[in-house]
Amino acid sequence: MGPEQPLSDELAGVFARMSGLLLSAETVGSVLRLVTALAQETIPGSAGSGLSVLDPEGKRTTAAATGDLVERADRIQYENGAGPCLTAWADRTIVRVDDLNQDRRWPQWSRQAYALGLRASLSAPLVAGDIALGAMKVYASRTGAYGSREESLLRMFATQAAVLVANVKSFEDAHRVSSRLQASLRGRDVVNVAKGIVMARDHVDEHTAFLHLANTARQRRKELLETAEDMVKTTRRPRR
């Protein structure tokens, strides 16, 4: 991309493409892969891009990357517990490395990443509200690849990516809540049906029927829902 094109115009085009592509994305992974691919394309001189977040176990992981080189460079940071991407994430600030061979902030990472053929990097935090969700980074195979213009690009891009990641997380959280709620409602319905069976069979009220189910569950050393499910399954409607 030429330096004469305004950043706003560049990003407007990129984000418009992203929005259109996301409409057909069916998985979280595909969404994040689109984000990193567009980041590499948008930031001039980048040999690769990646996106780091927390996995379900709370460990830092590369959720998406444009190639194995990015994953390997990220893995070194996770193993050492230090590196530009992790610093950007923790400090919520842009972190630029102009020359890995000269930078002394993370000596282990710089030495090992240099051996991979990397020479420069640029990292930006993914922040939504007051929550740091992770970090996006781009790596370059030549020194001095990034400047203030690239910092502005990545910062603006990471802001958009953070919104997307936050929306994905919100969707996942809502889905989990919905699944638990549906399971709870189904369980309640099954217990109600089982109580109805006991009430009709033994000619007792609802409270007595519930106590009967609870006592049966205790005797069989089963959960109340499981006992109710067994009762519903073993009760057959008479054929007409």
C-alpha positions, 0 to 999 in steps of 0.5 A: 500500500502506498504511503500517499493513501490516508490511513482512514481510507486504507482501514475503511477498505480493510474493515469493509472486507472483513465485515463481508467475509465474517458474514460467511465465517462459521467458526471462531477459528475462521474469524480469527484467521481472517483477522490475522490474514488481513493484518499481515496484508494491511501492515507493509513489510510483514512476513506474518501475523498472529493473535494471542488470547487465553484458551479455555484453561486460562493459558496464553495461546496463539488462536490464529496465525498466518504461518508456522513461523508466527506460531514458533515465535509466539511459542518462545514467548509463552515458554519464556514468559516474556516477549514483546507480544506479552508485554503489549498485552500486559501493559496495554501499549504498542511495543515495537522492536526495530532490530532483534539483534540489538534489542535487550528487553527480552534477550532469550526471545530475541535470540531465539526469534532471530534464529528463526529469521525474524528481525523486527516485530510490532505488537498491540493489545486487544482491549475491549472496555477495561479488559485486555483480551490478548494481543495482535502482532506482526513480524518482519524479516528485515530490521527497521520494518516498522515506524510510527505509521505502522504503529498507527495502522496496527493500533487501529486494526487491533481496536477493530479486532478487539471488538470482533474477539469480544463479540465472539467471546460474548456469543460463546458466553451467551451460548453456554448460558443458553445451553445451561438454561435449556438443560435446566428447563428440560430437567424441570419439565422431566421432573414435572412429568414424573411428578404427574405420573406419581400423582396419577398413579398414587392419587397424591398431591404434587408435594407428596409426589415430589417427596416420593421422587426424592426418596426414590432417588436417595434410595437408588443413589441417583440424582433426582433428574436421573430418577425422573427420567427413568420413571418417564422412560419406563412409563408407557402410554396404553395403545389405543 
